[in-house]
Amino acid sequence: MARTILVVDDEPSIVTLLTYNLEQANYHVISANNGLDAVETVQKESVDFIIMDLMLPKLDGIEATKQIRKFNEQVPIVMLTAKSSEVDKILGLELGADDYITKPFSPQELISRIKAILRRTDRAIDLAKIDPSVEQADIFVDFKRMIVKRGGKTVQLTPNEFKLLRYLFKNSNQVLSRDQILENVWGYEYSGQTRIVDIHISHLRDKLENDPKHPKIIKTIRGFGYEFISEKGN
């Protein structure tokens, strides 16, 4: 069965372009022209992937994504932006987007990213079946249900934060370079964009460490990368 992709953009030409290319790649496409309709569509229909413009009427892409993440933490979201200056906002805010692409863009590049993200999502689901849960100090992670608890209280993670945490857990007590983390969590197409790693590590520390400025769980290895400290080993 074809996967369903929701395209959210108020420019008809962009929607037409994306719909044509996605259908040629054997995806089923539905669309919305504002953020409010996008949120309602995800609530009512089964959606496997979302492509959302940053600047939208009624509800912009950032607010729409935040609303969607309140009831759907797993659906991958790619943000479209016409301004490279908006990239830090997309990455830095904990809004839950999985990726971004700047306009103008190649439809084939976008489709390649969609396929890569879906592969990683599918792989994470398969791994969760093998290793459903882990516990480290007062942190408990249920990979199958995508639940994280610290001290018995639920911690809300974005999809990428969750993927990063899982990779760190699976490679605990090993020094990992930023490039290694980037390749395994985000994929080859992100080569060189190591600031993504630093931003998400910082978010994880804020949520999981007792003192984020002096981390005990996710250690910085100066000049190289990070190490996830586990009492039980990997």
N, C-alpha and C positions, 0 to 999 in steps of 0.2 A: 504494500500500500504506500502511495506517495506521501511524503511528509508535507505538512501544512506550514507555510510561511506567511506571517502577517507583515505586510508592508504598510508603514505609517508615514505618509508624506502629504503635504498640502499642495505639492506641485504635480499636476496631472501627467506632465511629460516624464517625470521621474518614476511615477507609479507605473506608467505604460512601459517604460524601458525595463524596469526591474521585473515586471510581470512577464514580459516576453522572454527575457533571458532565463528567468527561474523556471518557467514552464518548459523551455527548451532543455533544461537540465533535469526535467522530470519531477519538479516540485509542484504541489498544489498551492495556489496563491490566493489569498484574500487580502483586502485592503481597508484602510481607514484614513481619513484626511485630517484628523485632529487627535490630540492626546486623549480626550475624554472618551471618544468612540473606541480608541485602541484599548483602553482599560476595560470597557464594557464588553468588547469582543473577546478578550482573553478570559473574562469571567464566564461567558456563555458558550464559547467554542473550544474545541481541543486544538491547541496551537503548539507546534514543535519548535518554532523559531520566530524571532521578531527582528525586523529591520526598521529602525525608528529614527526619523529626523530629529535633530536637537531642537530646532525652532519650529514650533507647531502652534496653531490657534487653540483657544480654550484651555489647553493644558500642555505646557512644553514637554519636550522629551525627558528631561530630568525628573519633573514631577510625575509624569505618566509612569516612568520606570519605577519610581519609589512606590507609587500606588500598586503597580503590578506585583512588586516584590512582597507586599503585605500578604498576598494570598497565593502567590506562585513564585517559589524561590529557585525553581529548577530550569524554567524555559530560558534558553540562551537569548541574549539581546545584543544586537550590534547597533551602535549609534552612528548616524550620518551627520557630519558637520561641514559647513562651508568655511569655517575659520580654524586654522591650525592653533590659534591662541586658545581655543576652547578645549583642546586635548587634555591639558592639565586638570581642567574642571571635571571632565568626564572620568579621568583616571583617579583624581584625588578625592572626589566626593564618594561616599559609600553608597552610591545609588544602585549598584548591582549590575551595571552593564558589563558584558563579557569582552567587548571589543569596540573599536571605533574605526571609521574610515572617512577620509576627507574628500569633499567634492572639489573638482570633478574626479570621478573614479572610473576604473575599468570594471564593467559588470563581471568579467571573468575573474578578476582579482577578488571581488566580493564573494563570488560563488566558491572560489578556492578556500576562502576563510570560513565560509559557512560549513563546507565539508569538513574542514579541520576541526572546527569547534564541535560539530556533531560527533565526529570520531572520538574526541576526547570525552565528551559527555557519555557516549555509549560505553567507552572503556571504563570510566569511573563507576558506572552502574554495574558492569560485569565484575569489577574488583570488589565492589561492596557485597556482592553475593558470596565471594570467597572469604573476605575478612570483614564481617559485618560491624564489629565494634572494637574499640581499644580504650584503654584508660591510662592516664599519666598524671600522677599526683592527684590534684582535685579536678582534673579535666577528663571528661568522658565524651567520646565521640561515637555516634551511631551512624556509620557510613551509609547503611541501607536506607534509613529514614532521614538522613541529612540533619541530624540533631546534634548539637554541641552543648554541653553543660559544664559550668565551672562552679564548684562548690555547691552542686545540686541545683543551680539556677540556669535556665536556658540562656544561651548566648546566640544572638542573631548574627550570622555570617552571610556575606554575599556569596553567590556561586563561585566566583574566582577565589575568594578567601578560603572557601571550603576545599576547593581543589588543591590550593597551595598547602593547607593544613594536612590534607591527606598525603601529599607527596612528602612533606617533612616527616610525618609519622612513619611512613614506609621506609624512610632513609635516615632514621634517628641515629644519633651519635656518629654521624658522618659529616665531614666538612663538604658543603656543596657550593660551587661557584654560582654567581648570579646567572651566568650563561646556561649552566646546567638546569637551574630552576626554570629559567625562561623557556628553554627548549621543551622541557617535560611538562610544564603546566600550561604554557601559552602556545607553544608550537614554534616551528622553524621560521615562520613568516614574521616573527617579532625580533629577529636577530638584531642585537645591538641596543634594544630599548630596555636596558636594565633598570631604568628608573621605575618601571612598572613593578618590578620585584620589590624594590625598596619601599614603595608606597604601600603595597599590600602587606609586607612584613610589619611595617609600622602599625597598620590597622589591626593585625593579629595580636601584636604586643599590647595594644591599648585594651583589647578585649580579653586577653588570656593571662597577662602577666600581673602580678601584684604591684610591681613598680616598673612600668614600661620604660622608664629612663635608665633603669639598671636591670635589664632582663636576665632571668635565670633559666628560662626555657628555650628561647630562640636567641642564641648568642651570635654576635657579629664577629666574624673572623676578619680582622682588618686587612684590607688589600686583596681579599679573596671572595668572601661570601658569607654564608651563615651555617650554623650547626644547631640542629634541634636536639636538645639534651633529654634523653629518656633514661629513667632509672632501670627499666626492664630490658633495654637494648632493642634491636630491630628484629 
